[in-house]
Every structure is written in structure tokens, then in C-alpha cells.
Amino acid sequence: MSDTEKAFQINVSDADIEFLHKKLELTRFPDELDEAGWNYGAPLADVRRLVARWKDGYDWRKVEAEINAIPQFTRDIDVDGFGTLNIHYIHQKSSVATAVPLLFVHGWPGHFLEVRKMLPILTAASPDHPSFHVVALSLPGYGFSEAPKKKGFRGLQYAEVANKLMLALGYNEYVVQGGDWGYYISKLIVAEYGTKTVKAWHTNMPVAGPPSVWTHPGQFLLFLVKPFTAAERAGFGHSQTFQKKGNGYFMEQSTQPQTVGYSLADSPAGLLAWIYEKLVRCTDSYAWEDDEVLTWISVYWFSRAGPAASVRIYYEVIQDDPGALRMAKYSPIPLGLSFFPKEPVVVPRLWARTLGNVVFEAEHERGGHFAAHERPEDLAGDLRKMFGKGGPAYGVVPGKDGYVGRDARL
Amino acid sequence: MAHDERPFTISVADAELEFLQKKLALSRVPDELEGADWDYGVPLADVKRLLLRWQNGYDWRAAEAEINKIPQFTRQIEVEGFGKLDVHYVHQRSTVENAIPLLFIHGWPGHFLEVRKLLPLFTTASPDHPSFHVVALSLPGFGFSDAPTKRGFNGAKYAETCNKLMLALGYDEYVVQGGDWGSFIARILASKYGHQSVKAFHTNFPNVREPPSLWTHPRQFFAHLITPYSAAERVGLERTQWFVAQGRGYFHEQSTQPQTLGYALADSPVALLAWIYEKLVRWTDAYPWEDDEVLTWISVYWFSRSGPAASLRIYYETIAANEYSAILPTSTIPCGLSFFPKELTIPPKTWARTIGNVVYESRHQSGGHFAAHEKPEELAADIRAMFGKGGPAFGVVSGRAGYD
């Protein structure tokens, strides 16, 4: 079997860095209304400050070198109907040979580096908690993966790439964690490959509609009588605000991704504002540092396929099925849920339980949409509890329970 | 009477033209999916072609000189709570002394030049049709008008600006024509100043998306119950549904996060071009845009006094003030409607008649959202028919019937 895996280091060309600087120099800013605050979008003072830093002071090469300390690779993955896509991924193994293979799937405007803070926690060896071998891919069209060239690359295709990647790495059985589009893709991986290759899944962004009396009669009856908790009511309010005020990007990206793509491809300030707005609104008072933001945006700016490619997933999935995100096809494989209070899409627990065989739930006091980045200890802690000894998904992957010194059937 | 009125010519600085060229030279365009055509938004081939032309061949100075043949002015208008705004406008009088004063109001992504092709049709004298003195402003935040600097400049404020402009020009009584935001503002003008300064209005954008309610429009409610939709009306409803399902991403973003979007539109000529060009094509009825025509349209936004980001705020402010969905008290002043098949919302007539005291209706076989630009003769004919001798709104403005 030919193995196209190559070790990968990010190496943005000098020309690309210079080009970015030239564009930043020529930035033309809009004005802003007095006392606009965050009411109209990303504030001018923030964007000006970030652009100025990006132009002078922010050191991409230094950041690049730090990212390159994380083991990254590329390999070719065949996708039915779409040819071969070269996929970029992190692959960090634990010292524990029988660690649990875990695939981490990001979303938009996320990327592969969202897993970064969790890597040392998940791969650490200890008798007190399980370890994981972690794979975090750049989805096709993101980071340093190729993008599909043809129309129609939908959820199942992303799921196919993810599954094939794990199999190519020798992980015939694995577990998967995802939020945002990572949630949706994980759901499809489970629906397509559950019990075969995927043994369990976890999400920090469960999306579901109310239980239907036809498909989930038990949950439906509970739904009728059980009052919402205070946390759920707060979550509802938060979700509604987001739907009312924070959904414009979704409407545009799911209908005219190419039109908005010109903005994201051509204007560093435009790309910055578009994404930074979500980084702030969708987190729980997370104390973003300027260079942290700029690294995040730079991954999009310097991405292999360009930032416009990243928004096509909205069009492809939603045009095919507007209700796709709420779709729930029950699977018996174990599912874990983590609820973070400032997640923009918060559903009542009863609804979320229709998604699958929920064996683990955790409620947190702090954190938002980018849980892996904001609350890495919490999220990694949840995974350890779910998969650790005594946990509800302990040993789901035969021979890879995550601990040293077990007889492993490889 | 002409205090504060200053003749105005557009004169973009050389430095601005050079800056635009520098930016164009540094453009970075995305790739595109195979066979994408218009499915995903503006096709790459169109953008590349327009970009190339903008850099090489398109002559802004020539376009500017042509525009400056139209008589333009600026004057200060005091808007309550917002201080003085310098408002830019076209003001072309007819040779007919008692021509009807008409205020033309553009929308987004339109601008004052949408009136251009109508000007000769409106101002020419003839015994066979009425003439008009035409005023076409750049709404605050658009074209060469100032933009408000404070929050809260909502529809009522735009209407106030419009009314004060007409009064300042000595037009104590006038009629209004508008599409897009112009239609919205016209309805507010009718509601606030109807029978006082505003004597009638006409719109080519009857933006009604619900059937009449029994409580607010009982007569229309019953008419609607018993009137079947015509084939044309059913097609219109489909077009409306398309727009609501597929065509409103811009609306959602502009009405919630105009500043976020504004950074790209201010910074990238390509972004601005694509964002607006998409509407110029999708919202018109197979109108054969010429590249230079498009580039002039976009350039007005690029070189606008307040920048393109300011133009988006009308969406936010009107939604925030809940003006968009609130039912306005309907004025009894005469109202005229023109229906063009590729308009974005095409209500059945029983719905549309809730807009006002509809005395004139006209249905066309072709034309879209930018009717004044696409179908100037047809639109002018409708307005002449509405206000001319024998028409349902003849003589609404005292002493100015539009004829010699």
C-alpha cells in the first residue's frame, strides 16, 4: 500500500509575507459612529490596532516556527467523485502505545490549531487518566489542506476524508471529537461508520430540534412535562440573541459564498474583522491577545486554498438540506456532550439527548464556542472522564484503553 | 431662498485615483469551483474582467465630466438630534414654470445617478404630458452627502432630511418617487407629511410580503379572500420566495453587523465591486450592463464622501428602530404603483394596495429592481400617466399641474 504521508512544516514564502505587508500598508479604514461599541460589529479601534500590529511587530516567522514544533503531515486521500486531495494534519502520539486514537475535527472560523492547547493534556501518560493519540486535520478548504475543485463537496465527503485519514494512519478503530462543523461532520462519521470504525464520539456543540413523538417518544413526553433549568433558559436567550444578531455571516455564506469570498481573499482587514467578530462574540470573555488573534487570522490568510474556499461548506450543506444541522440519526455508539454556557447554539439537554446514545454529560460554568481553545483543561478533562477507567466509554477501542501496561491486542 | 445652496461638481482628487490604482494592482482574487457560474455568487471571470478594465481603460475623469453635466448642489440641512448635514443633490428644473416638484429617492446599492435617464423625460415640456422639476438627493451616507456621526439615524430621519430639503428649495408641496429604500422613505414621508408638503407618491417597489390583515386593512382583506391570484401574481410570489430564501444574506449582515462588513467594502475595491455587482445583475431583468457602466456605479461608492461602510447603516438603524415591520399609518394621499416582473418582492395586487391610497397601477412585461435605470421610458410614462391631465393624481400640487 503506497503511503503518501510526508512530514510537513508550514513555510509561507517571503513573497507572500511581503505581499501581506504591502496590502496592510494600503489599508483604507471606514469611519465609525460615535459610541458604536460592539453594536454595529467589530469596533474600529480594535481593528485599527490589530492591523497596525499585523503590519509592524507581529512576527509570523516566529509563530510559524512555534507551530512547526507540533508534528504535522500531509498525505493524499481519495474522495469518491472528487479525485485526490492532499490533506494536512497534526498527528501527535502519546508515549502510551495503547493510547486511544482520537480524531479532532474543527469548524469555521476555526482551524487545526484549535487542538493545540489540548495536545499536552490528551497525550500525557498517567495511571490516573487515559491518554490519546491525537489526529487533528485541516478540513479540505482550510489550513494547509487542498480544497475540492468540484461542486457538491458535502458532509459525507468531509466524513469520508476524516475516516480514510484515520484508517490510513493505521487507526482502524477510533473516537472522534468535534464542535461547530466538526460536530456535524462527527455526526456523519458516526452515521456512516459508527460501530465499524468509529467507536464513540463527543461534541461541545450538540444541535438538535425538539424531540419528535415519532422518533423519540420517551424524550418527547419528558419534553412536555419537564421544565427547563435556569442554565437552559439562559442558553435559550443567548441562542436567540445570536440567531437574531449574529447570523448574517451564515446567511451570506450559505447563499453567496463566492461573493463574500472576494472580500475575504482581498482584504486582510476585511478578513480580520469578519473572523475576529466571531472570536470575541462566541467566546466567554476570553482574554484574546493581539498576536493570538493575528496568528488565527494568518492561518486563514496564508491558507493553501485561500479563505474563500473555507466558506463553501455552508453553501454545499445548507443548499442540499436546510435542516441538515438539526438532523439526528440515532446511533447506539456512546456519545458524550459538554455544555459551555456561552456557546451560541445552546439546546435543552433533552433535545441534545436525541442525538445518540448519550453516556456522558458535563455542564461547565465558563466557556463558549471555541471550547478547546478557551477551556482546554475542561474539555480534555471531560474526554478523560468519558474514556477513563470507570468512565462510561472506557475501553471502547479494543486493545487501546489509554493506559500503560495492559495487554494490548494490536 | 437659495441660501446655503452651493453648486457642486464631483472632483475626485488625483491622489484618490492613484490610491485606487495602487490597490487594484495589489488585488488578490480567490479561486472558483468548476462550473460554478452564478450559483455561488459573482463569477470569477466577471470580476477579473471588470478588475482589469478598472485598472486599464476605464476613465473615471471622463465619467466624472459626464456626470457633472447634471446640475448638482449641496446645502446644509439641520436634522433634529444630528446637527447639520451637508446634503448633495441633483436639481434639474423644467422649462415649464409650473412643473410638478418631484423628489426622487434612491436606495441601496443605488445612488443619485439612478435618476439620470429619467431627467430628460421628466423635465421636457410638452402639451401631451406633464413636466416635473426634479430633485434627486444622495441620501445621508451615500454619494456626496455627509453621513450622520451618531447612532439612531433611522427612516424617520431620512424622511425629515428629504422633506427639509424640498422645503428649503421652495417646494412647499411636492410629490415623491422611490424604489428600494426610496420606497420605504416615501411611505414615511406620506405618513408624516401627507397632505401637508407631500401630496402624492409613486413607487416601483411595493414591498409588501404579507396578505392584508383584517384589522388593519379590512377592505383589502376581503378583496384578498375572494380574488384568485393571476398567473403573473403566482410567478411574482415565486420570485419573492427566491429572494427571501436565497437573496437576503446581504440584508442579514448589513442589518446586524454593518461595521464588520464595512471593513472589507472600505478596504477592497474588488470586494466592493463583487458585493454590489452581484445585485446589479441578480436584481435586474437581463439588463445588458456595460463594464464601464458598472465601474462608474461602483466608483460612486468607492469615492463616496463618507465611504461605502456608511451606506450600510440604514439597514441597521431602521431595523433597530423597528420601522421595518411596524405598520405605518397609511396616508390617504394618492399613491401609484408600478410592477416590474424581476423586482424582488412582487406582491399580489390585493396585498400591494395596503401600501396607501392606490389610485394608479401599472404592470410591465420586463424590468427589475432598478427600474429607473433599466426602464426609464416605461417608468416615466407611468408617472406621466398618474400625474397628467385626466390622470388620477392630476393637479395634486396647488398651482403646479405640470403644463405651460
Interface residues (C-beta under 8 A of the other chain):
Chain A: F19 K22 K23 L26 T27 R28 F29 P30 D31 E32 L33 D34 E35 A36 N39 Y40 G41 A42 P43 L44 V47 A147 P148 K149 K150 K151 K244 K245 G246 N247 G248 Y249 M251 E252 Q253 S254 T255 Q256 P257 Q258 T259 V260 G261 Y262 S263 L264 A265 D266 S267 A269 G270 L271 L272 A273 W274 E277 A305 G306 P307 A308 A309 R312 Y315
Chain B: F19 K22 K23 L26 S27 R28 V29 P30 D31 E32 L33 E34 G35 A36 D39 Y40 G41 V42 P43 L44 V47 A147 P148 T149 K150 R151 Q246 G247 R248 G249 Y250 F251 H252 E253 Q254 S255 T256 Q257 P258 Q259 T260 L261 G262 Y263 A264 L265 A266 D267 S268 V270 A271 L273 A274 W275 E278 S306 G307 P308 A309 A310 R313 Y316
